[in-house]
Amino acid sequence: MNAASATFGKLTGRNKRRRARADDLPVRIGGLEYARTASTPSRMLGFDRALIWVCVALLAWGLVMVYSASIALPDNPRYAHYSSTFFVMRHATWMALSLMAALVVFQVRMDWWEKSAPWIFIGSLALLIVVLVPHVSSVINGARRWISLGPINFQPSEIAKIAVVLYAADYMVRKMEVKERFFRAVLPIGAAVAVVGLLLLAQPDMGAFLVIAVIAMGILFLGGVNARMFFLIAAVLAVAFALMIWASPWRRERIFAYLDPWSEEHVLGKGYQLSHALIAVGRGEVFGVGLGGSIEKLNWLPEAHTDFLTAIIGEEFGLIGLVCLIFMFLWLTRRIMVIGRQAIALDRVFSGLVAQGIGLWLGFQAFINIGVNLGALPTKGLTLPFMSYGGSALMANLVAIAIVLRVDVESRTLMRGGRK
């Protein structure tokens, strides 16, 4: 009896040691290893620190570049009553407000966003209608895109981007069982995006409509819509955008100016911004002319601190700076997509689609902005995420990142056996 008890005790001890060794195996999450004890990780599986640091780097670099690109604007009679620090101080103020808004949004659970997605979408439609009301909105450069709130101009199209991400993700979760049927699965969300597009084109803001269409298309594709349906919708959208350009004389002129910005007809007209952006990038060569050394920002390149900030980066930091910028946005987009894929693997489809929709939005908008500044794409009024001057765009970007971090934290909580 004693021999049997001793043998049983040895086996039990051996099994305990095996379990202990198994529990000590590292768990890889987001490219980082966390050593585990018998029940809990020794290092908290909290934030994706690398994602946060990349965003902080883009924000800091953007703040410096906004100051560099806007410091000479008071020499222009249009901005004569502004100080040289006016734009950078406003940008810093918006950055602080945006960070506070992001902290608040981070506290919101993803199941609340899922329940509220249709109402947020309806609210964004209401704001897009309000911006078209005379004496309520501000008209800047012939476009009616901003709602005036005292000293602040707010752009509802930025809210619409977040609203479409949430609504499209929620819609795909609700329509999973009919995603093979075109009219029941795709037509309703297509109609919703078309309504948003019509309201944006009335402002006009074709760039925002293009981003929103790509967000919706991307979420449909990632949600598992039939490939034939997807390519059919893509073809319809391509034809629609081509018709919009053909029907608008000033949009046609932009395309012609893009094709030949140096011609006598365009170099002082529709091709002026593009030609000076190319001059800025060309002056930068490989290593740039140095921070603050840009010539094009001296009131040669219009909107250097907003839509054409990338050209100033190319001039002052050269090819090296542009490669670093592109790499940071590629890494950021890839990391957000991985967070979304991880959430879907944990059967949190809504959260995963939201994260991946945000990744598509930020990556595609950065791609368009950089492409326009380098002359690879026709001129389009889209800012560089996290970096260009523009308060409502900056706030929307940081709120979107806060939602992605919330998705990531809830996924990590589930992976260590907790409740999301």
C-alpha positions as CSV (number, residue, x, y, z in Angstrom):
1,M,0.0,0.0,0.0
2,N,2.8,2.4,0.9
3,A,4.6,1.5,-2.3
4,A,1.5,2.3,-4.3
5,S,1.0,5.6,-2.5
6,A,4.6,6.6,-3.1
7,T,4.3,5.8,-6.8
8,F,1.0,7.9,-7.0
9,G,2.7,10.8,-5.2
10,K,5.6,10.7,-7.7
11,L,3.3,10.8,-10.7
12,T,1.2,13.6,-9.2
13,G,4.3,15.7,-8.5
14,R,5.6,15.0,-12.0
15,N,2.3,16.1,-13.6
16,K,2.3,19.3,-11.5
17,R,5.8,20.1,-12.7
18,R,4.7,19.5,-16.3
19,R,1.7,21.8,-15.9
20,A,4.0,24.4,-14.3
21,R,6.4,24.2,-17.3
22,A,3.4,24.5,-19.7
23,D,2.1,27.6,-17.8
24,D,5.5,29.2,-18.0
25,L,5.6,29.0,-21.8
26,P,5.5,32.6,-23.3
27,V,2.4,33.8,-25.0
28,R,3.0,36.0,-28.2
29,I,0.5,38.8,-28.6
30,G,1.2,41.7,-31.0
31,G,4.8,40.6,-31.6
32,L,5.7,40.7,-27.9
33,E,6.2,37.8,-25.5
34,Y,4.7,37.7,-22.1
35,A,6.0,35.1,-19.6
36,R,3.0,33.5,-17.8
37,T,2.8,32.2,-14.2
38,A,0.5,29.4,-13.2
39,S,-2.6,31.6,-13.4
40,T,-1.8,35.2,-14.6
41,P,0.8,36.8,-16.8
42,S,3.7,38.4,-15.0
43,R,3.5,41.4,-17.3
44,M,0.1,42.9,-17.9
45,L,-1.2,42.4,-21.4
46,G,-2.3,46.0,-21.6
47,F,-1.8,48.5,-24.4
48,D,-0.2,48.0,-27.8
49,R,2.7,50.3,-26.9
50,A,4.4,50.2,-30.3
51,L,1.1,51.5,-31.9
52,I,0.9,54.3,-29.4
53,W,4.5,55.3,-29.9
54,V,4.2,55.4,-33.7
55,C,1.1,57.7,-33.3
56,V,3.0,59.9,-30.9
57,A,5.9,60.2,-33.3
58,L,3.5,61.2,-36.2
59,L,1.8,63.7,-33.9
60,A,5.1,65.3,-32.8
61,W,6.5,65.3,-36.3
62,G,3.3,66.8,-37.6
63,L,3.4,69.6,-34.9
64,V,6.9,70.6,-35.9
65,M,6.1,70.5,-39.6
66,V,2.9,72.6,-39.2
67,Y,5.0,75.2,-37.5
68,S,7.7,75.1,-40.2
69,A,5.1,75.2,-43.1
70,S,3.0,78.0,-41.6
71,I,5.6,80.3,-40.1
72,A,5.8,82.5,-43.2
73,L,2.0,82.7,-43.8
74,P,1.7,86.2,-42.2
75,D,3.7,87.6,-45.1
76,N,0.6,86.8,-47.3
77,P,-1.9,89.6,-47.2
78,R,-4.7,87.0,-46.6
79,Y,-3.1,86.0,-43.3
80,A,-1.6,89.4,-42.4
81,H,-3.4,89.7,-39.1
82,Y,-2.2,86.4,-37.9
83,S,1.1,85.8,-35.9
84,S,3.7,83.4,-37.1
85,T,2.7,81.0,-34.3
86,F,-1.1,81.2,-34.8
87,F,-1.5,77.9,-36.7
88,V,0.9,75.9,-34.6
89,M,-0.8,77.0,-31.4
90,R,-4.2,76.2,-32.7
91,H,-2.9,72.8,-33.9
92,A,-1.4,72.2,-30.4
93,T,-4.7,73.2,-28.8
94,W,-6.7,70.8,-31.0
95,M,-4.1,68.1,-30.3
96,A,-4.7,68.5,-26.6
97,L,-8.5,68.4,-27.0
98,S,-8.3,65.4,-29.3
99,L,-6.2,63.5,-26.8
100,M,-8.7,64.2,-24.1
101,A,-11.5,63.1,-26.4
102,A,-9.6,59.9,-27.3
103,L,-9.2,59.1,-23.6
104,V,-12.9,59.4,-23.1
105,V,-13.7,57.3,-26.1
106,F,-11.2,54.6,-25.0
107,Q,-13.4,54.0,-21.9
108,V,-16.4,53.0,-24.1
109,R,-17.0,49.3,-24.6
110,M,-17.3,48.0,-28.1
111,D,-20.7,46.5,-27.4
112,W,-22.0,50.0,-26.8
113,W,-20.6,51.1,-30.2
114,E,-22.3,48.1,-31.8
115,K,-25.7,49.1,-30.3
116,S,-25.3,52.7,-31.2
117,A,-23.9,52.4,-34.7
118,P,-27.2,53.1,-36.6
119,W,-27.9,56.1,-34.4
120,I,-24.4,57.5,-34.9
121,F,-24.8,57.1,-38.6
122,I,-28.2,58.9,-38.6
123,G,-26.6,61.7,-36.5
124,S,-23.8,62.1,-39.0
125,L,-26.3,62.4,-41.9
126,A,-28.1,65.1,-39.9
127,L,-24.8,67.0,-39.5
128,L,-24.1,66.6,-43.3
129,I,-27.5,68.2,-44.0
130,V,-26.9,71.0,-41.5
131,V,-23.6,72.0,-43.1
132,L,-25.5,72.8,-46.3
133,V,-27.8,75.3,-44.5
134,P,-26.8,78.9,-45.3
135,H,-25.6,81.1,-42.4
136,V,-24.9,78.0,-40.3
137,S,-21.9,76.7,-42.2
138,S,-18.7,78.5,-43.2
139,V,-17.7,78.8,-46.9
140,I,-13.9,78.5,-47.4
141,N,-12.4,78.5,-50.9
142,G,-15.9,78.0,-52.4
143,A,-16.7,74.9,-50.4
144,R,-19.3,74.6,-47.7
145,R,-17.8,71.9,-45.4
146,W,-17.5,73.5,-42.0
147,I,-20.0,74.3,-39.2
148,S,-19.0,77.4,-37.2
149,L,-19.0,77.0,-33.4
150,G,-17.7,80.4,-32.3
151,P,-13.9,80.4,-33.0
152,I,-14.0,76.8,-34.1
153,N,-14.8,75.4,-37.5
154,F,-15.9,71.8,-37.3
155,Q,-16.0,69.4,-40.4
156,P,-18.9,66.9,-40.2
157,S,-17.4,64.7,-43.0
158,E,-14.8,63.6,-40.4
159,I,-17.6,62.3,-38.1
160,A,-19.1,60.6,-41.2
161,K,-16.0,58.6,-41.7
162,I,-16.2,57.1,-38.2
163,A,-19.9,56.7,-38.5
164,V,-19.6,54.7,-41.8
165,V,-17.0,52.4,-40.3
166,L,-19.3,51.6,-37.3
167,Y,-22.4,51.3,-39.4
168,A,-20.8,49.1,-42.1
169,A,-19.3,46.8,-39.5
170,D,-22.6,46.5,-37.6
171,Y,-24.5,46.0,-40.9
172,M,-22.2,43.1,-42.0
173,V,-22.6,41.4,-38.6
174,R,-26.4,41.6,-38.9
175,K,-26.5,40.5,-42.5
176,M,-24.0,37.6,-42.3
177,E,-26.6,35.0,-43.2
178,V,-27.6,36.8,-46.4
179,K,-24.2,38.0,-47.7
180,E,-24.5,35.8,-50.8
181,R,-27.7,37.6,-51.9
182,F,-27.0,40.9,-53.6
183,F,-30.2,42.8,-53.0
184,R,-30.7,41.7,-49.4
185,A,-27.0,42.0,-48.4
186,V,-25.4,44.8,-50.4
187,L,-28.1,47.1,-51.8
188,P,-29.2,48.7,-48.4
189,I,-25.7,49.7,-47.4
190,G,-25.0,50.8,-51.0
191,A,-28.0,53.1,-50.7
192,A,-26.8,54.5,-47.4
193,V,-23.3,55.2,-48.8
194,A,-24.9,56.8,-51.8
195,V,-26.9,59.2,-49.6
196,V,-23.7,60.2,-47.8
197,G,-22.0,60.6,-51.1
198,L,-24.7,62.9,-52.4
199,L,-24.5,65.1,-49.3
200,L,-20.7,65.3,-49.6
201,L,-20.8,66.1,-53.3
202,A,-23.2,69.0,-52.5
203,Q,-20.5,70.6,-50.3
204,P,-18.5,69.6,-52.6
205,D,-16.1,67.2,-51.0
206,M,-15.3,64.4,-53.4
207,G,-12.2,63.4,-51.5
208,A,-14.1,62.5,-48.4
209,F,-16.7,60.6,-50.5
210,L,-13.9,58.6,-52.1
211,V,-12.5,57.6,-48.7
212,I,-15.9,56.7,-47.3
213,A,-16.7,54.6,-50.4
214,V,-13.4,52.7,-50.0
215,I,-14.1,52.1,-46.3
216,A,-17.6,50.7,-47.1
217,M,-16.2,48.5,-49.9
218,G,-13.3,47.3,-47.7
219,I,-15.6,46.2,-44.9
220,L,-17.9,44.5,-47.3
221,F,-15.0,42.5,-48.7
222,L,-13.5,41.7,-45.3
223,G,-17.0,40.7,-44.1
224,G,-17.1,38.0,-46.7
225,V,-19.4,39.4,-49.4
226,N,-19.3,37.2,-52.6
227,A,-16.3,38.1,-54.8
228,R,-18.4,38.6,-57.9
229,M,-20.7,41.0,-56.0
230,F,-17.6,42.9,-54.7
231,F,-16.1,43.4,-58.2
232,L,-19.5,44.4,-59.6
233,I,-19.8,47.1,-56.9
234,A,-16.2,48.2,-57.5
235,A,-17.0,48.5,-61.2
236,V,-20.1,50.5,-60.6
237,L,-18.3,52.9,-58.2
238,A,-15.4,53.3,-60.8
239,V,-18.0,54.2,-63.5
240,A,-19.8,56.6,-61.1
241,F,-16.6,58.5,-60.2
242,A,-15.6,58.7,-63.9
243,L,-19.0,60.1,-64.7
244,M,-18.8,62.7,-61.9
245,I,-15.4,63.8,-63.3
246,W,-16.7,63.9,-66.8
247,A,-19.8,65.9,-65.8
248,S,-17.8,68.5,-63.9
249,P,-15.7,71.0,-66.0
250,W,-13.4,72.0,-63.1
251,R,-12.8,68.3,-62.2
252,R,-11.9,67.6,-65.8
253,E,-9.5,70.5,-65.7
254,R,-7.8,69.0,-62.6
255,I,-7.3,65.7,-64.5
256,F,-5.8,67.5,-67.5
257,A,-3.6,69.6,-65.2
258,Y,-2.4,66.4,-63.5
259,L,-1.5,64.9,-66.8
260,D,0.5,68.0,-67.9
261,P,1.1,70.4,-64.9
262,W,4.0,72.2,-66.7
263,S,2.1,73.3,-69.8
264,E,1.6,77.0,-70.3
265,E,-2.2,76.5,-69.8
266,H,-2.0,74.8,-66.4
267,V,1.2,75.9,-64.7
268,L,-0.4,79.1,-63.4
269,G,-3.9,77.6,-63.1
270,K,-5.1,74.1,-62.0
271,G,-1.6,72.7,-62.1
272,Y,0.0,75.4,-59.9
273,Q,-0.2,73.5,-56.6
274,L,1.1,70.2,-58.2
275,S,4.0,71.9,-60.0
276,H,5.2,73.7,-56.9
277,A,4.7,70.5,-54.8
278,L,7.0,68.7,-57.4
279,I,9.5,71.5,-57.2
280,A,9.5,71.2,-53.4
281,V,10.1,67.4,-53.5
282,G,12.8,67.9,-56.2
283,R,14.7,70.5,-54.1
284,G,14.8,68.0,-51.2
285,E,16.8,65.4,-53.2
286,V,18.0,62.6,-50.9
287,F,18.7,64.3,-47.6
288,G,16.6,67.4,-47.8
289,V,17.5,71.1,-47.3
290,G,17.1,70.9,-43.5
291,L,14.3,71.7,-41.1
292,G,13.0,75.2,-41.7
293,G,14.9,75.5,-45.0
294,S,12.0,75.2,-47.4
295,I,11.6,77.8,-50.1
296,E,8.2,76.6,-51.3
297,K,6.5,77.3,-47.9
298,L,7.3,81.0,-48.4
299,N,3.9,81.5,-50.0
300,W,4.7,79.7,-53.2
301,L,2.9,76.4,-52.4
302,P,-0.7,77.0,-51.4
303,E,-2.0,75.1,-48.4
304,A,1.5,73.9,-47.5
305,H,0.5,73.4,-43.8
306,T,-2.6,71.3,-44.7
307,D,-3.1,69.3,-47.9
308,F,0.5,69.7,-49.1
309,L,2.5,69.2,-45.9
310,T,4.0,66.0,-47.4
311,A,5.7,68.2,-50.1
312,I,7.3,70.3,-47.4
313,I,8.5,67.2,-45.6
314,G,10.0,66.0,-48.9
315,E,11.8,69.4,-49.3
316,E,13.2,69.7,-45.8
317,F,13.9,66.0,-45.1
318,G,14.4,64.7,-48.6
319,L,13.9,61.1,-49.9
320,I,15.0,59.7,-46.5
321,G,12.2,61.6,-44.7
322,L,9.6,60.5,-47.2
323,V,10.7,56.9,-47.0
324,C,10.4,57.1,-43.2
325,L,7.0,58.7,-43.5
326,I,5.7,56.0,-45.8
327,F,7.2,53.2,-43.7
328,M,5.4,54.6,-40.5
329,F,2.0,54.7,-42.2
330,L,2.6,51.2,-43.7
331,W,3.5,49.8,-40.3
332,L,0.5,51.6,-38.6
333,T,-2.0,50.3,-41.2
334,R,-0.6,46.7,-40.9
335,R,-0.7,46.8,-37.1
336,I,-4.3,48.0,-37.0
337,M,-5.3,45.3,-39.5
338,V,-3.6,42.6,-37.4
339,I,-5.5,43.9,-34.3
340,G,-8.7,43.5,-36.3
341,R,-7.8,40.0,-37.5
342,Q,-7.0,39.0,-34.0
343,A,-10.5,40.2,-32.8
344,I,-12.2,38.3,-35.6
345,A,-10.3,35.1,-34.6
346,L,-11.7,35.5,-31.1
347,D,-15.2,35.6,-32.6
348,R,-15.6,39.4,-32.1
349,V,-16.5,40.1,-35.7
350,F,-17.9,43.6,-35.2
351,S,-14.8,44.8,-33.3
352,G,-12.5,43.2,-35.8
353,L,-14.3,44.8,-38.8
354,V,-14.3,48.2,-37.1
355,A,-10.5,48.0,-36.5
356,Q,-9.9,46.9,-40.1
357,G,-12.2,49.6,-41.4
358,I,-10.2,52.2,-39.5
359,G,-6.9,50.7,-40.8
360,L,-8.3,51.0,-44.4
361,W,-9.4,54.6,-43.8
362,L,-6.1,55.9,-42.3
363,G,-3.9,53.9,-44.8
364,F,-5.9,54.9,-47.9
365,Q,-6.1,58.6,-46.9
366,A,-2.3,58.6,-46.3
367,F,-1.8,56.9,-49.6
368,I,-3.9,59.5,-51.4
369,N,-2.3,62.4,-49.7
370,I,1.3,61.2,-50.4
371,G,0.4,60.2,-53.9
372,V,-1.0,63.6,-54.7
373,N,2.0,65.4,-53.2
374,L,4.4,63.3,-55.3
375,G,2.4,63.8,-58.5
376,A,1.4,60.1,-58.7
377,L,-2.3,60.9,-58.3
378,P,-4.6,63.8,-59.4
379,T,-4.9,66.7,-56.9
380,K,-7.4,66.0,-54.1
381,G,-8.1,67.9,-51.0
382,L,-7.3,65.2,-48.3
383,T,-5.1,65.9,-45.3
384,L,-2.3,63.7,-44.1
385,P,-3.6,61.8,-41.0
386,F,-2.2,62.9,-37.6
387,M,0.1,65.5,-39.2
388,S,-1.7,68.1,-41.3
389,Y,-3.2,71.2,-39.8
390,G,-6.9,70.7,-39.2
391,G,-8.7,70.3,-35.9
392,S,-11.7,68.1,-36.7
393,A,-9.6,65.7,-38.9
394,L,-7.0,65.4,-36.1
395,M,-9.7,64.6,-33.5
396,A,-11.3,62.0,-35.8
397,N,-7.9,60.3,-36.3
398,L,-7.2,60.1,-32.6
399,V,-10.7,59.0,-31.7
400,A,-10.3,56.2,-34.3
401,I,-7.0,55.1,-32.8
402,A,-8.7,55.1,-29.3
403,I,-11.4,52.7,-30.7
404,V,-8.7,50.4,-32.2
405,L,-6.8,50.4,-28.8
406,R,-10.1,49.5,-27.1
407,V,-10.6,46.6,-29.5
408,D,-7.0,45.4,-28.8
409,V,-7.4,45.7,-25.0
410,E,-10.7,43.7,-25.0
411,S,-9.0,41.0,-27.2
412,R,-6.1,40.8,-24.8
413,T,-8.4,40.6,-21.8
414,L,-10.2,37.6,-23.4
415,M,-7.0,35.9,-24.3
416,R,-5.9,35.9,-20.7
417,G,-9.2,34.5,-19.6
418,G,-11.0,37.6,-18.4
419,R,-14.1,39.3,-19.5
420,K,-14.0,42.0,-22.2
